[in-house]
Amino acid sequence: MNKFQELINSDKPVLVDFFAEWCGPCKMMAPILKDVKNKLGDAVTIVKVDVDKNPDAARQFNIQGVPTLIVFQKGEVKWRQSGVVQARQIEHVLNSV
């Protein structure tokens, strides 16, 4: 099993940010995700996946547009949304999985 699969099979929620370097809205997500991490700390793992460098992962999860955020827990998709998402909404999702 690869490292990514191990990660998303974790008991704690894992937020994966599928992004691209050239994507303007993706750049807006960086400080939002930093804010979420600062508030929730070790209760959550946040990972960024560059779709251009990891096309297999993008295909596996059918990423149509970036940014796309997916929350995994124990290997299951618990929540998914494309576009810029506010910190409050992400925190609510992570606290409810």
Secondary structure by P-SEA (a helix, b strand, c coil): ccaaaaaaacccbbbbbbcccccaaaaaaaaaaaaaaaaacccbbbbbbcccccaaaaaaaccccccbbbbbccccccccccccccaaaaaaaaaac
